[in-house]
Amino acid sequence: MVPTPIGNLKDITLRALEVLKDVDLILAEDTRTTGKLLKHFEITTRQKSYHIHNEHQQVQSLIARMVEGERFALVTDAGTPGISDPGFLLVRAARDAGLMVECLPGATAFVPALIKSGIPADRFVFEGFLPNKKGRQTRLQKLANEERTVILYESPYRLVKTLSQIIEYFGNDRIISVSRELTKMFEETITGTTEEVYDYFASKEIKGELVVIIQGKS
């Protein structure tokens, strides 16, 4: 399991580059995206597409190949595999087969977003992406009473809607922080009350994946 940069290519580790060069095959969420990374670092290891739409069909054949001695590196478009990205099924199957699983440390978007938010980071709950429709309101109602800091991922197309729902369920004065384009040139973090952050983003064109940090209920 090899984390890849979430924006700035300089954030890849020397160990990650070494692994990507040495394995027999790289399993990539999007071979075009990973191809750019490999080209930048002059890595010629072969790739195979492995993503949320084909992982169920591929797991057993990949495990069989690993049992025969092949070594794979799993990468996603950005960040650490298994965090709101493919990875869990393959890791579980590999462990069930008695294979060694190794996860390198590296980039994960919610960590810098949490640390720079100024919201307590000693106890938190990571929720990833909220359900699009079914179960969304129930989840928000439950999280509104959570005493730990809440971490969400959100797309730029749904952020304003999500912020309005957070105001509805959490109130308009809960402290919240939204980070976008982390590690990139136009990185931005906005922290304030739910109402202040909503007002800031409601009139803007939003780009880039976002991390939403919500202070726990006091």
C-alpha positions in Angstrom: 0.0 0.0 0.0 1.8 3.1 -1.3 0.6 6.6 -0.5 1.0 9.1 -3.3 1.0 12.9 -3.2 -2.3 14.7 -2.8 -1.1 17.6 -4.9 2.6 18.4 -4.5 4.8 15.8 -6.1 7.6 16.6 -3.7 5.6 15.0 -0.9 6.3 11.4 -2.1 8.8 9.6 0.0 12.1 8.0 -1.0 10.8 4.7 0.2 7.6 4.9 -1.9 9.7 5.6 -5.0 11.9 2.6 -4.2 8.9 0.3 -3.8 7.3 1.5 -7.0 10.5 0.7 -8.9 11.0 -2.7 -7.3 7.6 -4.4 -7.4 6.4 -6.6 -10.3 3.2 -4.7 -10.9 1.5 -1.4 -9.8 -2.2 -1.6 -9.2 -3.5 1.9 -10.0 -6.9 3.5 -9.5 -6.4 5.4 -12.7 -3.4 4.4 -14.8 -3.4 7.7 -16.6 -3.0 9.7 -13.3 -0.4 7.3 -11.9 1.3 7.3 -15.3 2.1 11.0 -14.9 3.6 10.3 -11.5 5.7 7.4 -12.8 6.9 9.4 -15.8 7.9 12.3 -13.6 10.1 10.0 -11.5 11.3 7.9 -14.4 9.7 4.7 -13.1 8.9 2.1 -15.8 7.1 -0.6 -13.7 4.0 -2.0 -15.5 0.6 -0.9 -14.3 -2.8 -2.6 -14.0 -6.1 -0.9 -13.5 -7.7 -1.6 -10.1 -10.6 0.6 -9.0 -13.9 0.5 -7.2 -15.8 -0.8 -10.3 -13.6 -3.9 -10.9 -12.0 -4.7 -7.5 -14.5 -7.4 -6.6 -13.8 -9.2 -9.9 -10.0 -9.0 -9.6 -9.3 -9.8 -6.0 -9.0 -13.6 -6.2 -6.9 -13.6 -9.3 -4.5 -11.1 -7.8 -4.3 -13.1 -4.6 -3.4 -16.2 -6.7 -0.6 -14.3 -8.4 0.7 -13.1 -5.1 0.7 -16.6 -3.7 2.9 -17.5 -6.6 5.4 -14.9 -5.6 4.5 -11.7 -7.5 4.8 -8.5 -5.5 2.2 -5.7 -6.1 2.1 -2.1 -5.1 -1.4 -0.6 -4.7 -1.8 3.2 -5.3 -4.8 5.5 -5.7 -5.1 8.8 -7.6 -3.9 10.6 -4.5 -3.3 9.9 -0.8 -3.3 6.6 1.1 -5.0 3.5 -0.4 -8.0 2.4 1.7 -8.9 5.9 2.9 -12.2 6.5 1.0 -10.5 4.7 -1.9 -10.0 1.1 -3.0 -7.8 -1.1 -0.8 -9.8 -2.7 1.9 -11.0 -5.8 0.0 -7.5 -6.6 -1.3 -5.9 -6.2 2.1 -8.4 -8.4 3.8 -8.1 -11.1 1.1 -4.3 -11.0 1.3 -4.3 -11.3 5.1 -6.8 -14.2 4.9 -4.5 -15.9 2.4 -1.6 -15.5 4.9 0.2 -13.0 2.8 2.3 -10.1 4.2 0.6 -6.7 3.8 2.7 -3.6 4.3 1.5 0.0 4.3 3.9 2.8 3.8 3.4 6.1 5.7 2.6 9.1 3.6 0.1 11.7 2.4 -3.5 11.6 3.7 -5.6 14.7 3.1 -7.5 14.8 6.4 -4.4 15.0 8.6 -3.0 18.4 7.5 -6.6 19.7 7.3 -7.3 18.7 10.9 -4.0 20.0 12.3 -4.2 23.4 10.6 -7.9 23.9 11.5 -7.2 24.8 15.1 -10.1 22.5 16.1 -9.2 19.9 18.8 -7.3 17.0 17.2 -6.9 14.8 20.3 -10.1 12.9 19.7 -11.8 12.7 16.3 -14.0 10.6 14.1 -13.4 10.2 10.3 -16.6 9.8 8.3 -15.3 10.2 4.8 -18.0 11.0 2.2 -21.5 11.3 3.5 -24.2 9.1 1.7 -25.5 11.0 -1.3 -29.1 10.3 -0.6 -30.3 7.4 1.5 -29.2 7.7 5.1 -27.7 11.1 4.7 -30.1 12.9 7.1 -29.8 10.1 9.7 -26.0 10.3 9.6 -26.0 14.1 10.0 -28.4 13.9 12.9 -26.2 11.4 14.6 -23.0 13.4 13.9 -24.6 16.6 15.3 -24.4 15.0 18.8 -20.9 13.7 18.4 -18.6 15.1 21.1 -15.4 14.3 19.1 -14.2 16.4 16.1 -15.9 15.2 12.9 -14.0 14.9 9.7 -15.7 14.7 6.3 -14.6 14.6 2.7 -16.7 16.4 0.1 -16.7 17.2 -3.6 -16.8 20.9 -4.9 -20.2 20.2 -6.4 -21.9 19.3 -3.1 -20.0 21.5 -0.7 -22.5 24.4 -0.4 -25.4 21.9 0.0 -23.5 20.1 2.6 -22.7 23.3 4.5 -26.4 24.3 4.5 -27.3 20.9 5.9 -24.6 21.2 8.6 -26.2 24.5 9.6 -29.6 22.8 9.7 -28.4 19.9 12.0 -25.4 21.4 13.9 -26.6 25.0 14.2 -25.2 28.2 12.7 -22.5 28.9 15.4 -20.6 25.6 15.5 -16.9 26.1 14.6 -16.0 24.5 11.2 -13.0 24.5 8.9 -12.9 23.7 5.2 -9.6 23.0 3.4 -9.3 22.7 -0.4 -6.4 22.1 -2.8 -4.1 21.0 0.0 -0.4 21.1 -0.8 -1.1 22.9 -4.1 -0.4 26.5 -5.2 -3.9 27.7 -4.4 -4.3 25.9 -1.1 -7.0 27.5 1.1 -8.4 26.9 4.6 -11.4 28.8 5.9 -12.3 28.5 9.5 -15.2 30.1 11.4 -18.8 29.5 12.4 -20.9 27.3 10.1 -22.8 30.4 8.9 -19.6 32.3 8.2 -18.0 29.5 6.2 -21.3 28.9 4.3 -21.5 32.6 3.4 -17.8 32.5 2.1 -18.3 29.5 -0.2 -21.9 30.2 -1.3 -20.9 32.9 -3.7 -17.7 31.3 -5.1 -16.8 28.9 -7.8 -15.3 26.0 -5.9 -12.6 23.7 -7.3 -10.7 20.8 -5.8 -11.6 18.1 -3.3 -12.4 19.3 0.1 -11.9 18.3 3.7 -14.5 19.5 6.3 -13.6 19.6 10.0 -16.4 20.2 12.4 -15.9 20.9 16.1 -17.6 18.4 18.4 -20.6 19.2 20.5 -19.7 20.7 23.8 
